């Protein structure tokens, strides 16, 4: 763990950045891949062999995706002589960019695939603004003035 105390004293408003740096040390299990499918679609694939879909929980809260695996104890009294398949519980937190949402998740052949899509609201998307000349540009209240002029005539 790194000590960011000197930076905390000299910066304002960067608390989230330092929290992300503190939490940047990730557990190495279960292994996972992050793919970029196109400009606005991503996929996280986690190797979770031995876990059923009822033993894995996905939760998105704000800009964080939490993946928790809780292995249930088997009902039978099997005696395992050698355990080579890791089936320990896990908890992974992924920090998501703004406007990224989980759109689907599926568990197939021991791989958990989580589909993510970035959905930028229309108000935040760039828009093209036409540039006109002085004759074609009217103030915002021009239709109102035209209506008043027609009534007066």
C-alpha positions in Angstrom: 0.0 0.0 0.0 1.3 3.4 -0.9 1.3 6.4 1.3 -0.5 9.4 -0.3 -0.8 11.5 2.8 1.6 14.2 1.6 -0.5 14.6 -1.6 -3.7 14.8 0.3 -2.4 17.8 2.2 -1.5 19.7 -1.0 -4.4 18.9 -3.3 -8.2 19.6 -3.2 -10.8 17.6 -5.0 -8.7 14.6 -6.0 -10.0 12.2 -3.3 -11.5 9.8 -5.8 -8.3 9.6 -7.7 -6.3 8.7 -4.6 -8.9 6.2 -3.6 -8.6 4.6 -7.0 -4.8 4.4 -6.6 -5.2 2.8 -3.2 -7.5 0.2 -4.6 -5.5 -0.4 -7.7 -4.0 -3.6 -6.2 -6.3 -6.3 -7.5 -6.6 -9.8 -6.2 -5.2 -12.2 -8.8 -8.2 -14.6 -8.6 -10.3 -15.2 -10.5 -8.4 -14.4 -13.7 -10.2 -12.1 -16.1 -9.9 -10.4 -19.4 -11.3 -7.0 -20.5 -12.1 -6.6 -24.2 -13.0 -3.6 -26.2 -15.5 -4.8 -28.8 -16.0 -1.4 -30.5 -16.1 2.3 -29.6 -18.9 1.9 -27.0 -19.0 -1.8 -26.1 -16.8 -3.8 -23.8 -16.7 -7.3 -22.3 -15.3 -8.6 -19.0 -14.7 -12.3 -19.1 -13.9 -14.1 -15.8 -12.8 -17.7 -15.3 -15.1 -19.0 -12.6 -15.0 -22.8 -13.0 -17.1 -24.7 -10.6 -19.4 -21.7 -9.7 -23.1 -21.9 -10.7 -25.1 -18.8 -11.7 -26.8 -18.9 -8.3 -23.4 -18.5 -6.6 -22.3 -15.4 -8.5 -23.8 -11.9 -7.8 -23.3 -8.9 -10.1 -24.1 -5.4 -8.7 -23.6 -2.1 -10.4 -23.7 0.9 -8.2 -22.8 4.2 -9.8 -19.4 3.8 -11.5 -18.5 0.5 -9.8 -19.3 -3.0 -10.8 -19.1 -5.5 -8.0 -18.7 -9.2 -8.8 -19.0 -11.6 -5.8 -18.7 -15.4 -5.9 -19.9 -17.3 -2.8 -19.4 -21.1 -3.1 -22.0 -23.1 -1.4 -21.0 -26.1 0.7 -21.9 -29.4 -1.0 -24.8 -31.3 0.6 -23.1 -34.6 0.4 -20.1 -35.7 2.6 -17.6 -36.1 -0.2 -14.0 -36.6 0.9 -11.6 -34.6 -1.4 -8.2 -36.2 -1.4 -6.6 -33.5 -3.6 -8.1 -30.0 -4.4 -6.5 -28.7 -7.6 -9.6 -26.7 -8.8 -9.7 -23.4 -7.0 -13.2 -22.8 -5.7 -12.6 -20.2 -3.1 -15.0 -17.2 -2.6 -14.0 -14.0 -4.4 -14.9 -10.3 -4.6 -13.8 -8.1 -7.5 -14.6 -4.4 -8.0 -14.3 -2.8 -11.4 -14.3 1.0 -11.8 -16.4 2.0 -14.8 -16.2 5.1 -16.8 -19.0 7.6 -16.8 -22.2 6.4 -18.6 -21.0 2.8 -18.8 -23.8 0.3 -17.9 -24.0 -3.5 -17.7 -26.2 -4.7 -20.5 -26.0 -8.5 -20.2 -24.2 -11.3 -18.3 -24.0 -15.0 -19.0 -22.2 -18.0 -17.5 -21.1 -20.6 -20.0 -18.5 -23.3 -19.8 -17.0 -21.9 -16.6 -16.6 -18.4 -18.0 -18.7 -15.4 -16.8 -19.1 -12.8 -19.6 -20.3 -9.4 -18.6 -21.3 -7.1 -21.5 -20.9 -3.3 -21.0 -22.1 -0.5 -23.1 -21.3 3.2 -22.9 -24.5 5.2 -23.4 -23.8 8.9 -23.6 -27.0 11.0 -23.1 -28.1 13.1 -26.0 -27.5 16.3 -24.1 -23.9 15.4 -23.6 -23.1 14.3 -27.2 -21.4 16.8 -29.4 -23.7 18.5 -31.9 -23.0 20.4 -35.1 -24.0 24.0 -35.1 -24.7 25.7 -38.4 -23.0 29.0 -39.1 -25.2 31.4 -41.1 -24.9 34.9 -42.3 -26.5 38.0 -40.7 -29.6 37.8 -42.9 -30.4 34.2 -42.0 -29.8 34.4 -38.3 -32.9 35.4 -36.3 -33.1 35.9 -32.5 -34.9 33.3 -30.5 -38.0 35.4 -30.2 -38.4 36.0 -33.9 -41.4 33.6 -34.4 -43.2 35.4 -31.5 -42.6 38.8 -33.1 -43.8 37.5 -36.5 -47.0 36.2 -34.9 -47.6 39.6 -33.2 -47.0 41.5 -36.4 -49.5 39.2 -38.3 -52.2 39.9 -35.6 -51.6 43.7 -35.8 -52.0 43.7 -39.6 
